[in-house]
């Protein structure tokens, strides 16, 4: 399993932070993908749970998340230098922080962030993959991209470049919203309409298990990691 994830609950965070969660999907042979994803998750969580991590204004939070991801990138590359058999290992990273009624995200790769609001599912992140970039350019339809054999080729990841481009985005949240992060082991098996249907059922724990079950029932050809967070008040 080359996926890694972490969830930090409010009880382990400063009063002005409601949650931190991260999903990373590693790549590279000889278990190196597993190493890259675990280093990344450990690094970003260590950075963001330090005593001073959130002594910043909301306007600076996206830059702080980006810096945490870039620091993890440096650690993954450094490990590859120390252990040549792991050189070239990489990982996706989708990192989220809920604070002050907003979800703040730093993202690289093709793991995804979704928001279910008013029972409608929307994707928050853009996949950094060859086929999704062709969809955005109008060269492929979403349906063609789903069946394209190049769908596993990603164009950005941690560990592959000294200074990777990291996307950042923030979205407003309201009570009743549901946030979901996943590795592509979910969305490569089931499409967004089915994800939306499942996300509208049960509590957060039910949604996680039902999504994983659906991916496995559809073939389960990859590791599946899912994190779901319900917004209960704002």
N, C-alpha and C positions, 0 to 999 in steps of 0.2 A: 504494500500500500504506500504509494508515494504522496498521498494527500496528508496535510497537517492542518489543524485548526485550533483555535482557542477562543473561549468566551470569558470575559471578566465581568462579573455582576456588580451592581451598584454598591453592595456591601464591602467590596474590596477596592473602591475607587473614591476619589474626593467627592464632596457633596455636590459639586457642580457638574458631575459627569454621571450619566445614567447607564452606560454600557460601552464596552469595547469588544469587537469580534473580528476575527480574521480567518480567511480561508486561503490556503496555498496548495497548489498542485504541482509537484515536482516532476522534472524530466531529466533523463540521463541514465546511462547503464550502471551496472554493478552497485545498485542501491544508492547511487549518487543523488537521484531525484528526491528520495526520501530524506537524505541529509540536507539538501538545499531547502526543501520546504520547512523542515524542522528548525534549521538555523534562522530562517526568515521569520517564522512565527515567534520563536523565542526572542529574537532581536527586537521586533517591533513592539512586542508586549513589554519587554524590559524597558525600552525607551519611554513608552507612554505611561508606564506605572511608576516612573521615577517621581521623586518628591516634587519636582518643579515642572513636570511635563504640562500641567494645565494651569500654570500661573501666567496665562496669556489671554488676550482678548479673542472673542469668537472670530474676528476678521483674520487672525493669524493662525487659526487652527488648521486650515487646509495645508498651509506651508509646513506646519509641524508634522502633519501626517506624511507629507511627501518626503520630508527630511528623514523620518523614521524608516521609510521604505528604501531610500537611497543608502542609509547606513546599513541596512540589512543586505543590500546589494554588495556593498564593500566587504561585508563579512563572508558572504558566500564566495566571492572571488578570492578572498584571502585563504579560505579553506582549500580551494582548488589549487592554489600555489603551494600550500603546505603538503597536500596529498595529490600528487600528479594524476593518480588514477581517477580522481574526481573532477579534474579540470574540464571545464565546459558544461558542468552541471548547471541546471537552472530551475526556476520555479515561477509560477504565477503568484500574484498576491492581490487580494481584495480585502482592504482594511477599512473598518467602519467604526465611528465613534458617535454615540447619541449624546447630545448636550444641548440644553436650552431650547428644546423643541425642534431641533434640526438633526439630520443625519449627515455626517461629514465622511467622505470617502476618498481614499487614495487607492489607485488601481493600476495594475499592469498585468497583461496576459489575457487569458480567455476564461478565467473563473468569472462568475457574474454576481451582480447585485440587482435585486428586484424590489419593487415596492407595490404592495397590494393596497389600494386605497379606494374606498367606496365599491369594493368587490371587483375592481378592475385592476389587472396586473400590468405593470409597466416595467421595462428594463431601465435601470439607472446607469449601468456601465456599458461601454462599447467594447466588444471583443477585439483584442489585438491579434487577429488571425487573418490569414490570406483571404479566405473566402468572405469573411465579414467585411473586410476592407473593399472587396470587389462589389459586395452588395451596396455599400455606402456610395460607391462610385457609379452605381447603376449598371455594372457589368454582369451581375448575377441577380436573379430574383431570390428572395428568402427560400422559396421552395427548391430552387436549383442548388442553393448553398447547402441545404439540409442533406442532399444526396451526393454532394461533391466529394470525391475521394481525398481531396486536399484539405478537408475540414480540420485535420489535426495539426496543420502547420501554423504555428504562431509566429508573429512578427516582432513581438516585444516580450521580454521576460527579465526577471532578476537573474543575475549571474552571467549574462551574455555580453554585457557592455559596461564599461567603467561609468558612463553617465547616461543611463537609460531615461527615456521620456516616461514620466509617471503622470497619469490623468488624475485630476482632483475634481470633485463635485460636491455640492451640498444641496439637500432637499428639505423642505419644511415637512414636519410630521404633525399629525393630529390623532386624537384618541380614536382607536379602532383600526388604525393602520397596522399593517404587518410587513415587516422587512424580512427578506430572505437572501442569503448568500449561498452560492453553491459552486462546486467544481464542475467541470464539463462532463463528468460522469453522469450527471443528472440530465442536463439539457441536450446532450448528444443522444440520449435514449428516448426522451419524451419532449414534445414540442410545447411551446408556451400556452396554447389553449388548454392542454391537459394540466400543465402546472398551475394555471389559474384556477381551474376547477377544484383541484386538490387543496390549493391554498385557501379556498373559501370554506373549508370544512374543518371542524374540530378545533382544539386548542393548538398552541405552538408545537407541543410534543407530538400530537397526533399528525400534524402537518409534516413534520420532519420524517416520521416513520412511514407515512403514506407515500411521500415523495420518493424515498429510498426504495420502498417496496415496488412502486410503479416502474422505476428505472431498472430494477433487477428483473422484474417480470417482462420488461421489453427487451431483455437481452443481457443487461448488466455487464457490458464488455469493458468497463473501466471502473476504477474506484469511484465511489460516490460519497461526497461530503455535503451536508446541508446544515445551515444554521438559520433558525427562524426566531425573530424577536417581535413580540406584540407590544404596541404602544397603548398603554392602558390609561394614561392621562397626560395632559400638557398644560 
